[in-house]
Amino acid sequence: MYATEAENKDAKPFNCVQRGHQNSIEMMPLFFATLLLGGLQHPVVAAALGLLYTVARFFYFKGYATGVPENRYKLGGLNFPAIMGLIICTASFGINLVIREAV
């Protein structure tokens, strides 16, 4: 899955692309679940956060693919506030659901 420096002189950039791709795949279930559930309560906010997350992940990956992993945080770091906002929207949906059931 990863290249070694002995096998290929471009192993580091290749490995950075691999890690960026793997990280994106790992984050997909959380993103889609929070986008769906948070969007049921706050559709406009969730859509805006989903767009911010998607654009930020593009820059996260582009920065990671440079071969210098620190570059992923320049604009790509905005994916963290976006996913936190989606988590808050999802929590709001859950809280409102519990309150409605209790009444």
N, C-alpha and C positions, 0 to 999 in steps of 0.2 A: 504494500500500500504506500510505503514511503521509499524514497531513493536514498542511497548513501553517497557520500562525497567520493568514495573510491570508485563507484560505478559511473558517476556522471558529474561533470563539473557544474551543471545547473541544478544540482540536487536541492539546494536551499530554496530557490524560488519555486521549484516544483512542489516541495514539501509545504511551503507556505500556502500555495494554491489548494493543495489537498486539505490542509487544516482549516482553511477558510470555508471550503465547501462542506467539510464534515461539520463544522460549527453551525453553518446555516441549516443543514439538514436536522441537526439536533434541536435547533430552536423552533423549527416549523410547527410541531404539535402544540407548543405553548402559544405561539403566535395565533394559529388558527382557532384554538379553543377560546382564547381570551377575546379575539376579534368577534367571534360568533356570539358568545354569551354576553360580553360587554355591549355589543351592538344591539342586543334585544332591549336593553334599558336606555342606552345613549347612542343611537345610530349615527348621528352626525359627528359626535366626538370620537367614536370608535373608528369611523371612516377616515377622519383626519389623522388620527394616531396611526392607523394602519398604513396610510400613505406615507407619513413621516418615517415609520419603521421600515417600509419597503425601500424608500430612497436612501435612508441611512445604511441599511444593510448592503446596498449596492456600493456605497462608498467604503463601507467596512471591508468588503471583499476586495475592492480595487486597491485599497491601501495595504491589505494583507498580501495581495499578489505581487507587490513590488519587491518582496523578499526581505523587507524590513517590517517585522510585525508591529512595531510601534506606530506605523503609519495608519493602521486601521482605526485609530481613535480620533483622527483629525476631524472628519465629518461623520465618520461611522459610529462614533461614540453616542450620537443622538438616538441610536436604536435602544439604548438602555432607558432613557426617560420615556420613550414611546411605549415600550413594553410594560413599564411600570404604570403608565397611564391606563393601558388596557387592563392590567391586573386590577387597578382601582375601579374601573368601569364594571368589571366582572364581579368584584366584591359588592359593589353597589346593587347590581342585579340580584345577587344572592341575598343580601340583606332585605331588599324590598320584597323579594319572594317570601322570605320567612315572615316578615311583618304582615303581609297580606294573608298568609295562611293562619296566622295567630288571631287575626281579627274576625 
